[in-house]
Amino acid sequence: MKRKKLKEKLSEILDLPKDVLLNIPKITIIGNLQVTVENHLGIIEYTQTQVRINTNIGVINIKGKDIKLNSVLYDEILLEGKIEEVWLNNGEGG
C-alpha cells in the first residue's frame, strides 16, 4: 500500500495522469454508443449483450444491445453498440 500512495503523490507532483503511473483502467464513454477501456488485462466474456473486461482493480462489466468489438489492442479495447450499463466489480461488497 505504501508504494501505491507514493505513486499517487508522484503523479500529483509531476502532474502525470494517474491511469498511466498506477496502471489503472481509463474508461471513456461517448453517449450510449461507445466505450473505450485502456490499461486492460484482457476480455473475460464477450456476447452481443455483455462484455466483461479484466483490469488491475477488478472486472469492468458492460451491458447493452448489439455490442460489437470495434478494436482490441494490447492496451485498449473499443466497443460500440447501444450501451446501457457500465460498472466495476472489484470484489468488495456494498
N, C-alpha and C positions, 0 to 999 in steps of 0.2 A: 504494500500500500504506500510506503514512503516513496518508492520510485515513481508511482503514478502521480502523487502530489508534486513531486519535484518536476516532472514533465509538464504538469499543468502550469506551475509557476513559470517555468522556462518558456512555455508557449505565450504566456501573458507578457513577460519581459521582452521577448524578441518579436512580439506581435505576429506569431505564426499561427496558422489555423490549427485548432485542437484536433480536428479529424486526421490531419496529416501526422502530427507529432505523436498522438496517442494511438494511432491506427484504429480509430473507431469509425463506424459507418457514417457516411453522409448520405442522407435521403433527400432527394429533390422531387417534389410533386408538382406537376403542372395541371391545374384544374382537376378534373376526374378522368383525364385522358392519358397521362403518362407518369411513370415513376422511374427514377434513376437511383440505383444504390451503388455507392462507391465504397471501397475497402471491405469487400465481402470475402467470405471463405468458401463460397460455393452454393449451388442450388440443392436443397434437400428434396423438394417436391415441386412439380410443375404440372398444372392442368389448365384448362381454359377458364376455370373459375377460382383457382387458388395457386399462389406461389409462396413457398417458404424458402427463405434465404438465410444461411448460417453466417453469423458475424462474431467478432470477439466479445460482444456484450449480450448476445442472445440471438434468437431466431426472429427475423422480420417476417411477418405474415401479411400477405396482400390478397384481398378477395375482390372479386368483381365479375364481369362478364366479358367473354371474348378476349381474354388476356393473351397477348402474343409476346414472345421474346423477340424483341427487335434486334438486340445485340447482346452478346455475352463476351466480355473481355476479361483479362486477368484481374483487373481491379474495378470493373464497372459492369453493371447489368442494366439494360434499358428495357422496360416493359411498356406496352401500350394496350389499351382497351378501355372498357368502362370501369374505372377503379371505384370501388365502394368503401373499402376499409383498408387501413394500414395500421399495424400495431406491432409492438415489440414484446415477445415472450422471453423474459430473462430469467425465468425460474423462480422469481420472487413473488410471493403471494401478495394480495391486496390490490 
